[in-house]
């Protein structure tokens, strides 16, 4: 959601901050700002709007070697210049940028007002700057880290916090509770960010802060410590850096006009990465090293439950279908956002699978924490290495999709499905799945990247169909069994980037109500795999046609001529793996509908890439 950037070193800090903020724009934002120390004063520049507006507002004459920056996605207070971060205390000594939500902000603001402090913004964040300043009023000799630590004792809520202090002009202090913070370790320079995207062009050596950790960062050294540690660590680096895989180019558009189309086209390669080294031909199974369970423990699993939000939940639903079909273990998926609030019964023989591209989605993280508290077995399937969910789960499977920038998840989702297919294969092969079936699935998975290439090669035909129906105000997405989560995800993609109202329905449920909505202005996208349910799906199409509804069939079957108004063809693979393939033309369908309607595809309205708030 919001983005944080910090720099201390020998470079001109402002271009580094602006460039870092630009690379975080994809997370969704409505205002931006930065603060540097220049001529013994804090210089703060902020504005509603985009990073380019901030760039235009910054005074070119200011040169600084330390600074902090922020892109904001409004939660408390409307998006305007005053509410933009950084926020300062009254004396303009302390500047803070903050991601997350301070839950007791009203109480803190009232307490400060009572003590005569004038708050100038409507934000929860401003209180933090005043609280830190107040700690120095009590103890002038306090270190910045200790002042931050003490101030945070009054705070309830989530934060990724970055603090700059005029009186400590060579250091930055960061703290984390629920919102990501990563340090970038350079040669006599250090970076801080909420996402490696902002620092990967400068360094690949990073330190991820954990929740309840604080760090002090100077140009040549850093140290980390627990927020509750009574004694502050002095000197040295308590946490060793790790190397990030991503390249700066992964965050650039290259020849593409937007990230969503770039990432759709990266899928064959991303999928090859996810499969590499994980398919075992000899035993016709999968090798998922991150799942720390032996054959006996795998056999002991009596149920598999997938937990994720939005598209990650739909991917989990596809995973549940795969696990039931291939491993014959009861399986289902639930939105993590519901699970965490409903006091779930946690069964020790259930394998819980947390699903998340970003690894930072708060609802999913909370569900994992609840599971762990209740002794549940949970593994993570996440894309971003070092992210909170991956670390909280302790073990799991990385998706290896590479950085995903567009708000609409595409390549990560495809790799989630492939990962669940491998998990289902692994669970099946320690049970009753025959070697022959195992070999069939292994071969089917190996063929998937080529099939994806064939779908992408037919992009223009899919685009034509999308443009033909782009005038519709509403659409149905219809599927059954394997096709049902595909339909849900197809509807989700269409609504989030095109703003066309799309509703998914099980084909079998149409006659129980929604058929009443079918008419000439309600096109239906129908998932029609060439499987044992083909005749059922053909009769669904006929029911819709009989009521005048236009039909777009997405199929790998040979349908009767003129049955559908438009056909999107999908290559034929192993039937159990169909969802993986059927999903991709629906991404292109949504993309080209949104393009035809002139939408800002990478930054859909009201949405952000990762939802780290309640
Ligand atoms: C996907 O297109 C959506 N933007 C959204 O539903 C997303 O999948 C969801 O917020 C979960 O994100 P995560 O995978 O990063 O946890």
Boltz pocket constraint, residues with backbone or C-beta under 6 A from the ligand:
constraints:
  - pocket:
      binder: B
      contacts: [[A, 309], [A, 310], [A, 311], [A, 312], [A, 355], [A, 356], [A, 357], [A, 358], [A, 359], [A, 360], [A, 361], [A, 364], [A, 407], [A, 408], [A, 409], [A, 410], [A, 493], [A, 496], [A, 608], [A, 609], [A, 610], [A, 611]]
      max_distance: 6.0
